[in-house]
Amino acid sequence: MTSNMQFYPIGERAIVVKFGSELNENTYEAVTSLSKSLKQKPIRGTIEIVPTFTTVTIYYDPIAVLNSNQLKTKGNLNNQLTRSPYKIMHSILQERISNMEARPLAEYRTIKIPVCYEGDFAPDLDYVAAHNKLKKEKVIQIHTEGDYLVYMLGFAPGFPYMGGMSSEIATPRRKKPRSLVSSGSVGIAGEQTGIYSIDSPGGWQIIGRTPFKLFKPKEEQPTLFQAGDRIQFYPISLEEYAEIEEKQK
Amino acid sequence: MSLKILKQGLLTTVQDLGRYGFQKYGVVASGVMDHFAARVANLLVHNEENAAVMEMTMIGPSLQFQEDVLISICGGDLSASIDGVVVPLWRSMMVRSGSVLRFGSAKSGCRAYLAVAGGISVEKVMGSSSTYLRASIGGFQGRALKQGDVISVNQVDPTWQQKANFLMQRNPSKSFIPFSWYISEHSLPVYRSNVMIRIMRGREFEYFQEESKDHLLNDTFTIHPQSDRMAYRITGPQIKLKSQLNMISEAVTMGTIQVPPDGSPRILLADRQTTGGYPRIAQVVSIDLPLIAQLKPGDTIMFQEISLEEAEMLYMQLEKDLSVLKKIIQERWIRGH
């Protein structure tokens, strides 16, 4: 699991553990296990932990790391290294990871997301269908049959980077990005599918929209998704969209 | 206590030191651009370093104080005056109720910070008072301040207020009274329009052409008008990869220098996204980030490489200096102004 593992700094206040340069279940498992371990038993001085596809980044307060972890590195071969917060973090993480058990992905949530693939909500559905020489209905069918894994959140608050879309409906980004894509818009970019979590400019091909709110800044869990969630889409009509939207208010 | 915005500036937002703990959900950290100036501004009015301040950009707002209040203005020199009299920067001062703070042209730097004793009071979102404009969250109603806004300030310690009142009564004719002590010039940054910035090699440094690496470390780059709180675009010689690189998004942070395919590096700043997929040629050391935050479009920048160990030492030295400063200010406080 950890054979290709690398460590590197981003600035003097963060260390990255990289488990590989390819996205696959093994690297993803390692990312998940380390994130979980660091959440359950944080290294002293940690500010926050950010998992991505193949890495875990730990942001820390260098002074707190230095002040609270000195003892741990006393036994190290090279005592001179202990004034570097990065090196302290590095050695603690190495030890942590070597004691980490490789385990298959634990239980996960499946979240079902209603999507209206109609009318103004789906301005690029025709294009996606034509590009893949499919009927619109077939595009919707393929999109709703997929079982998607949320690898990470990024790009915008609550925006899920998902894996698992069928290459049968893969479509390149729009040549001319839109200056405004509404939140809830479901799009395709290359072999990825995603959901815009806030209103923003964007170049993804938009094939539908969900009435669900992905970003809820005033709630304790501010995003609908978390890394590791599984997502399934199901189609709804314009009327159902309006109903669900109304209920959320 | 409150402040009323009489005239909005170019871009005035409420910020603290940033929103942390939510980057894993894609939530942008935001916070002040110039951490040094904001932290010192807060120390000077006896606030926590992380208290909410007003960040003013290039053209500051005009605002009126609705009660007697202790303030400080730190950072760039945007020609601040109160009721027509020039006010000193980096200094604690009492301001009389009803007086009006105005700003003129930017003489040096780009961003100034107004700290008010007690701290600006806004509803915290995800634990922070920082405004993130793109998602309309935090700060004052998730937006920049505009004319007519009335901004609340938290209550201050009553013993404090007594001292302040005494000071005001002794100087009845003045709109503001700077304290007699101030921070020595030697401890303050000098904001130039051409700066030397220290960097460390970025993760993908080796993937760039030799010529491009030389350019980065030896040539001058200019701040492009397409620069904001999210990132500064810098232009100069084209920076190119040896060959195309397929990258999967990884975490980026304040000061990360990414190079998109157009060959113009971007220095990621306060409103950076949490992750990025462009190759990272360098990372600005923390201690020099405030100097970048104070650059305007047209200003120039050169880079000098240092090691991680050196950067860490500089970081610790700065934190030590700030804690000494904090102690000295606190002693001043106890002794009276």
Interface residues (C-beta under 8 A of the other chain):
Chain A: Y8 P9 I10 G11 E12 R13 A14 V16 K18 S21 E22 L23 I47 E48 I49 V50 P51 T52 F53 T54 T55 T57 Y59 P62 I63 L66 R83 S84 P85 Y86 M152 L153 G154 F155 A156 P157 G158 F159 Y161 S197 I198 S200 F215 P217 K218 P222 T223 Q226 A227
Chain B: Y20 G21 F22 Q23 K24 Y25 G26 V27 V28 V125 M126 R134 A135 I137 G138 M200 R203 I248 S249 E250 A251 V252 T253 M254 G255 T256 Q273 T274 T275 R280 Q283 V284 V285 S286 L308 E309 A311 E312 Y315 M316 E319
